[in-house]
Amino acid sequence: MDNYDLTKTHIVAPTGPIALATHDLEVLYGGRHRSMVDASLQFPQNTITALIGASGSGKSTYLRSLNRMNDRIATVNGQIMYRDTDINAAKINVYELRKHIGMVFQQPNPFAKSIYDNITFALKADGITDKAELDQRVQRSLEEAALWDEVKDSLNRSALSLSGGQQQRLCIARTLAMAPDILLLDEPASALDPISTAKLEMTLKNLAQSYTIIIVTHNMQQASRISEYTAFFHLGHVLEFDHTTTIFQKPTLEITHDYVTGNFG
Ligand SMILES: Nc1ncnc2c1ncn2[C@@H]1O[C@H](COP(=O)(O)OP(=O)(O)OP(=O)(O)O)[C@@H](O)[C@H]1O
């Protein structure tokens, strides 16, 4: 796998309006090692894009940069364009930014509070106090996250008493309650059983009608089931970006072919 030419890339321009794009994104941990090298990608609106690649290839590093989660731990150079604004600029209000670009992590991480309070916590911090408005946002976000029917009669129950799959959908609902445009998900199903995973995948596919979704996954079947585009990462480089069907059936680069057919990684 060391014989691959990392200067050879194949990155297509997606069709349709672009929700988010990076230009020459570079991430350095500790100021020296380039864990992400000049990543230039465009994410089309209302689609799911999967980020795939072996462990340590830079998928999470890239994803975290998109809503400035790397600010305190790394140097991030290059542009991240969101609605004609470079959100990697120093003047950007990161708190405001994260309302537009929300993130869900690998391990479900609900607060030790009720289901209702998990969703209203950030809304209240954002100044929303009207009970009817809060109730409406709770219901809407739980419906969008396909959890409402399971919890509507027990909103005061502790979020920690939910199953792992339900907790993850609650975390998605919590993010959706802030009315974001873009959802970043870092291996959201890796801690879930197959039934919860299937439910989560169906939820994400429905959400793609209203949101732009970027998901890191190690699960090749999952990437091919749910995403329209796929980016292949290797040793901090984005080597190939194309329609998911092309990436899995007829990728351009030999290295992508070897990865998706299980020859390394
Ligand atoms: N906080 C950090 N400090 C220093 N180096 C880091 C940090 N986070 C990640 N790295 C390094 O950056 C590189 C890319 O890691 P990253 O976690 O982005 O890869 P990944 O593709 O998401 O891997 P995985 O699939 O295992 O989650 C690795 O060499 C990793 O050791």
The ligand as a MOL file (V3000), in Angstrom:
LIG
                    3D

  0  0  0     0  0            999 V3000
M  V30 BEGIN CTAB
M  V30 COUNTS 31 33 0 0 0
M  V30 BEGIN ATOM
M  V30 1 N -5.9040 15.3130 18.7660 0
M  V30 2 C -4.9220 14.8400 17.9760 0
M  V30 3 N -3.6190 15.1220 18.2520 0
M  V30 4 C -2.6290 14.6760 17.4610 0
M  V30 5 N -2.8110 13.9040 16.3710 0
M  V30 6 C -4.0870 13.5790 16.0510 0
M  V30 7 C -5.2020 14.0260 16.8350 0
M  V30 8 N -6.3390 13.5410 16.2730 0
M  V30 9 C -5.9460 12.8210 15.1840 0
M  V30 10 N -4.5940 12.8520 15.0490 0
M  V30 11 C -3.8090 12.2070 13.9830 0
M  V30 12 O -4.3190 12.6200 12.7340 0
M  V30 13 C -4.3480 11.5270 11.8280 0
M  V30 14 C -5.7610 11.3320 11.2920 0
M  V30 15 O -6.5820 10.9140 12.3740 0
M  V30 16 P -8.1650 10.8660 12.2570 0
M  V30 17 O -8.7240 10.5360 13.5970 0
M  V30 18 O -8.6510 12.0850 11.5920 0
M  V30 19 O -8.3410 9.6440 11.2630 0
M  V30 20 P -9.6470 8.8120 10.9120 0
M  V30 21 O -9.5640 8.4990 9.4670 0
M  V30 22 O -10.8620 9.5350 11.3670 0
M  V30 23 O -9.4150 7.5110 11.7740 0
M  V30 24 P -10.4830 6.5270 12.4940 0
M  V30 25 O -11.2270 5.8890 11.3580 0
M  V30 26 O -9.6350 5.5630 13.2190 0
M  V30 27 O -11.3610 7.3660 13.3750 0
M  V30 28 C -3.8090 10.3210 12.5720 0
M  V30 29 O -2.4340 10.1950 12.2680 0
M  V30 30 C -4.0050 10.6990 14.0200 0
M  V30 31 O -3.0310 10.0950 14.8460 0
M  V30 END ATOM
M  V30 BEGIN BOND
M  V30 1 1 1 2
M  V30 2 1 2 3
M  V30 3 2 2 7
M  V30 4 2 3 4
M  V30 5 1 4 5
M  V30 6 2 5 6
M  V30 7 1 6 7
M  V30 8 1 6 10
M  V30 9 1 7 8
M  V30 10 2 8 9
M  V30 11 1 9 10
M  V30 12 1 10 11
M  V30 13 1 11 12
M  V30 14 1 11 30
M  V30 15 1 12 13
M  V30 16 1 13 14
M  V30 17 1 13 28
M  V30 18 1 14 15
M  V30 19 1 15 16
M  V30 20 2 16 17
M  V30 21 1 16 18
M  V30 22 1 16 19
M  V30 23 1 19 20
M  V30 24 2 20 21
M  V30 25 1 20 22
M  V30 26 1 20 23
M  V30 27 1 23 24
M  V30 28 2 24 25
M  V30 29 1 24 26
M  V30 30 1 24 27
M  V30 31 1 28 29
M  V30 32 1 28 30
M  V30 33 1 30 31
M  V30 END BOND
M  V30 END CTAB
M  END
